[in-house]
Structure formats: structure tokens, C-alpha cells
Amino acid sequence: IQKIELAFPKLTDLSQIYKVSFSNCDSADDLVAALTEHKLVEWAEKIAIPQMMYTPNDLHGDQWQFGNIDAFGAWDYTQGSNTITVAVVDDAVLTTHEDLVGNIAAGGNDVADSDSDPNPPSTATPTNFSHGTHVAGIISAVTDNNSGIAGLGGNVKILPVKCKQDGSTGLGLPYAYEG
């Protein structure tokens, strides 16, 4: 034990609460257990040391899903790795999108039209071929670029696989299995 001191020296109602400091952090649980067993101690607990949580500078308040899955806690461990590639098998991915272009892996494919262009057709309406781009952004929009949105795995590479023919107007993905 390095030091024993009153935890709240200016509050007389809490004058029986002490803070114990020690150098060996490995024995904290043992020390708490021993103190709890002592007849003069009502309770003992470790004091948690708050840590800053990583928060991307392009996170938007409407990205509610990150709070639901505790992304903030996960981001303290990793923000993804560019050695990981996730295939987005969907209607199309706009590979030139400013928030995706830095995380698009080489080798995208269009299994529906049998070519290597996973982008929406130039004649597409904005909503007819936008789902894949949306999904790719959630997975890995370039993060901390003060632009667009934050991606869950902001450094993960996206391999776009288009599985909807250029002339399609429906919502289905008829070539998803091939993708």
C-alpha cells in the first residue's frame, strides 16, 4: 500500500470513506476481497478510471446504429484494418463516391451484366441502384475525413459485387447467389 487518505476530505458526512492507493495493480482484486472480509470495513471496491472513447470526426447524430451495437467501445480497440476486405454483394456500389473511393478494393465485379463494372448504370434513377453504396458506407466509409459519414470499420476495404442488371427497375437482386 502506497497511501491511505480520506476520499472526500471536505465532506464530513463521508468522513469514513477512504481511498487506498497501491503500486501493484495485479493485486487489486485480492486487496478488495481482503478488505471486504475485515470486520471494520463495510464495503470495498475498485475505482474505475474513465477512459476517453474514440469518436470519429465525421460521425453524425443520425447514425444511431453505432450506439446500439457499442461501436464506441469497439473503436477503442480497432477502427478496422485495410488487410480485411468485405464483399458488398448488392445492387451496385458507386466506387467513385467521395466517402468510399479510398476504401474500394481492386477487383470489383458485375455478375449480372458479366463485366467488371460494379457501379450503378449512368441511366439509373438515384434510388434504383443506391442500396449497395449505402451498405458499403455503413461498413467502411472513409472515417475521420471531416466529410460524409463514419464507417463502422473505417479502414476495411470494400469489394463491390453488382448483382442487378443495368436495365432493372425492381428491388430484387436476381444474381445475388452468383455474387
C-alpha positions as CSV (number, residue, x, y, z in Angstrom):
1,I,0.0,0.0,0.0
2,Q,1.4,3.4,-1.0
3,K,-1.1,5.7,0.6
4,I,-4.4,5.8,2.6
5,E,-6.3,9.1,2.6
6,L,-9.8,10.4,3.1
7,A,-11.7,10.1,-0.2
8,F,-13.8,13.2,0.4
9,P,-11.9,15.4,3.0
10,K,-14.2,18.4,2.7
11,L,-17.4,16.4,3.3
12,T,-17.9,15.4,6.9
13,D,-20.9,13.1,6.1
14,L,-18.5,11.0,4.1
15,S,-15.6,11.1,6.6
16,Q,-15.5,7.3,6.9
17,I,-14.7,6.7,3.2
18,Y,-11.0,6.2,2.4
19,K,-9.1,5.9,-0.8
20,V,-6.3,3.3,-0.8
21,S,-3.5,3.7,-3.4
22,F,-1.0,0.9,-4.1
23,S,1.6,0.1,-6.7
24,N,0.8,-3.5,-7.7
25,C,-2.4,-3.4,-9.9
26,D,-2.4,-7.2,-10.2
27,S,-3.4,-7.5,-6.6
28,A,-6.4,-5.1,-6.7
29,D,-9.0,-7.8,-6.6
30,D,-7.2,-9.6,-3.8
31,L,-7.0,-6.4,-1.8
32,V,-10.7,-5.6,-2.3
33,A,-11.6,-9.2,-1.2
34,A,-9.4,-8.9,1.9
35,L,-10.8,-5.5,2.9
36,T,-14.3,-6.7,2.4
37,E,-13.7,-9.5,4.9
38,H,-12.3,-7.2,7.6
39,K,-14.7,-6.5,10.4
40,L,-14.1,-2.7,10.4
41,V,-14.9,-2.4,6.6
42,E,-18.5,-2.1,5.4
43,W,-17.6,-2.3,1.7
44,A,-14.7,-2.0,-0.6
45,E,-14.5,-1.5,-4.4
46,K,-12.1,-0.6,-7.1
47,I,-12.4,2.9,-8.5
48,A,-12.8,2.8,-12.3
49,I,-10.5,5.1,-14.2
50,P,-12.6,6.7,-17.0
51,Q,-11.1,6.4,-20.4
52,M,-11.6,8.6,-23.5
53,M,-13.6,6.8,-26.2
54,Y,-12.6,7.2,-29.8
55,T,-15.2,9.1,-31.7
56,P,-14.8,9.8,-35.5
57,N,-14.8,13.4,-36.5
58,D,-17.4,12.7,-39.2
59,L,-19.9,10.8,-37.1
60,H,-23.4,12.1,-37.5
61,G,-26.2,12.1,-34.8
62,D,-28.5,10.1,-37.1
63,Q,-26.0,7.2,-37.2
64,W,-27.9,5.7,-34.3
65,Q,-26.9,2.1,-35.1
66,F,-23.4,2.6,-33.7
67,G,-24.7,3.2,-30.2
68,N,-26.9,0.2,-30.5
69,I,-24.0,-2.1,-31.2
70,D,-21.5,-0.4,-28.9
71,A,-19.3,0.6,-31.7
72,F,-17.7,3.3,-29.5
73,G,-16.3,0.6,-27.2
74,A,-15.2,-1.5,-30.1
75,W,-13.4,1.5,-31.8
76,D,-11.2,1.8,-28.7
77,Y,-9.7,-1.5,-29.7
78,T,-9.7,-1.1,-33.5
79,Q,-11.1,1.0,-36.3
80,G,-10.7,-1.8,-38.8
81,S,-7.8,-2.8,-40.9
82,N,-7.0,-2.4,-44.6
83,T,-5.9,-6.0,-44.6
84,I,-9.5,-7.0,-44.3
85,T,-11.8,-7.0,-47.3
86,V,-15.6,-7.2,-47.1
87,A,-17.6,-8.1,-50.2
88,V,-20.8,-6.0,-50.7
89,V,-23.0,-8.2,-52.9
90,D,-25.8,-5.8,-53.7
91,D,-27.5,-3.8,-56.5
92,A,-24.3,-1.7,-57.1
93,V,-21.6,0.3,-55.3
94,L,-20.6,3.8,-56.6
95,T,-16.8,3.3,-56.4
96,T,-16.1,6.9,-57.0
97,H,-18.2,8.1,-54.1
98,E,-16.0,10.6,-52.1
99,D,-16.6,8.7,-48.8
100,L,-15.8,5.3,-50.4
101,V,-13.1,5.8,-53.0
102,G,-10.3,5.4,-50.5
103,N,-11.6,2.1,-49.3
104,I,-12.5,0.3,-52.5
105,A,-10.5,-2.8,-53.2
106,A,-9.4,-3.7,-56.7
107,G,-11.3,-6.4,-58.5
108,G,-14.9,-5.4,-58.2
109,N,-17.3,-7.3,-60.4
110,D,-20.7,-7.2,-62.1
111,V,-22.1,-10.7,-62.2
112,A,-25.5,-9.6,-63.5
113,D,-24.1,-7.9,-66.7
114,S,-21.0,-10.2,-66.9
115,D,-18.5,-7.3,-66.8
116,S,-16.1,-5.8,-64.2
117,D,-18.0,-2.6,-63.5
118,P,-19.8,-2.8,-60.1
119,N,-21.1,0.9,-60.4
120,P,-24.7,1.9,-60.9
121,P,-25.5,2.4,-64.6
122,S,-25.3,6.1,-65.7
123,T,-29.0,6.0,-66.6
124,A,-30.1,4.7,-63.1
125,T,-32.5,6.8,-61.0
126,P,-30.9,7.9,-57.7
127,T,-32.8,5.3,-55.6
128,N,-32.9,2.4,-58.0
129,F,-29.2,1.4,-57.6
130,S,-28.3,3.1,-54.2
131,H,-28.6,0.3,-51.7
132,G,-25.1,-1.2,-52.2
133,T,-23.5,2.2,-51.9
134,H,-25.4,2.8,-48.7
135,V,-24.4,-0.6,-47.2
136,A,-20.8,0.0,-48.3
137,G,-20.8,3.3,-46.4
138,I,-22.1,1.8,-43.2
139,I,-19.4,-0.9,-43.4
140,S,-16.5,1.3,-44.4
141,A,-17.0,4.9,-45.3
142,V,-13.6,6.6,-45.1
143,T,-13.6,7.8,-41.5
144,D,-12.1,10.8,-39.8
145,N,-12.0,12.8,-43.0
146,N,-14.4,15.6,-41.8
147,S,-16.7,14.6,-44.6
148,G,-19.7,12.4,-45.2
149,I,-20.3,9.8,-42.6
150,A,-18.3,7.5,-40.3
151,G,-18.0,3.8,-41.3
152,L,-18.1,1.0,-38.8
153,G,-14.8,-0.4,-39.9
154,G,-13.4,2.8,-41.4
155,N,-10.2,1.2,-42.7
156,V,-11.7,-2.0,-44.1
157,K,-11.6,-2.5,-47.8
158,I,-14.8,-3.0,-49.8
159,L,-15.0,-5.4,-52.7
160,P,-18.1,-4.3,-54.7
161,V,-20.1,-7.1,-56.4
162,K,-23.0,-5.9,-58.5
163,C,-25.8,-8.4,-58.8
164,K,-28.6,-6.4,-60.5
165,Q,-28.7,-5.9,-64.3
166,D,-28.3,-2.3,-65.6
167,G,-31.9,-2.2,-67.0
168,S,-33.6,-3.5,-63.9
169,T,-36.2,-1.4,-62.2
170,G,-37.3,-3.7,-59.4
171,L,-36.0,-4.0,-55.9
172,G,-34.8,-7.6,-56.2
173,L,-31.3,-8.9,-56.6
174,P,-31.7,-11.7,-59.1
175,Y,-27.9,-12.5,-59.3
176,A,-27.1,-12.4,-55.6
177,Y,-26.3,-16.1,-55.4
178,E,-23.8,-15.8,-58.3
179,G,-22.3,-12.8,-56.5
